[in-house]
Amino acid sequence: MTDHWRAYAEFLPENIHTQSKAETYTFEGYNGILRHFLARLRRKTKCYTKSIEMLKYPVLLLMKHRNKEIAIIS
């Protein structure tokens, strides 16, 4: 599901492409959580990730903590 940006139509087949803004609040909420807790995803920061592999671990840790799969501080 995407918004109504024309570029998506060039890459996604019509039979699987649904255009709607009904679910974008969910994605924007997750983006906000990630930017809030992980400095490397904020704008104008000195922290940045040089490899996708090293970005994967902090995101996974944050999501596991948010889903109560792990307790970072007991």
N, C-alpha and C positions, 0 to 999 in steps of 0.2 A: 504494500500500500504506500503510495507516495502522494505528495501534494500535486498541484497543477502546473509544475514547472515543465516547460516543453521539452527539455533535454531528455527527460526520462522516456518519452515516447520513442526516441531513437534507439534506445538500448534494451528496453523491455518489450517482449511480445505483447500484443494487444489482449490476447486471451488470458494472460495472467496478471496484467497490469490493472490495478484498481486505483483510481484517483479520488482521494478524499482527504479532508483535513480533520476528520473525526478522531483519528488516533494520534495525531502529531503531538498532543499534549503529553502523552506517555513518553515518547522519545525525548522531548524537550526536558521533561522531568528528570530522566536518567542522565542526560547530558549535564544538567545543572548539578546533580549530585556528584558526578565525576569531577567536574570543574571545581566544585567546592572543596572536596577532600584531597584531590591530587594536584599538587602545584604544577606538575609537568603538563597538565592539560589546560592551564589558564593562559590567558594572553599576557604579554609583557612580563614574562618571568625569566629568571636566569636558569631555572630548572628545565631541562628538556631531555628527551630520550633519544639515544642514537640508534637503537634497534627496536624492532617490533617485539622481539622476544622479551626485552627488559621492560617494555610497557605492559605486556600481558600479565606479569605477576602482580604488580600493585592493583591492577583493575580486578583480577580474580580475588585477591585478598579482600578488597573493599566489598565486592559483591557477596562473598561468603560471609563476611561480618554483618553486612546489612540484612542478609537472609537468615541470620542467627545460626549458621552452620559452624562457625568458630567464634570463640570469645577471645578477643585480643587482650583485654584487660579483665582479670577476674575480680 
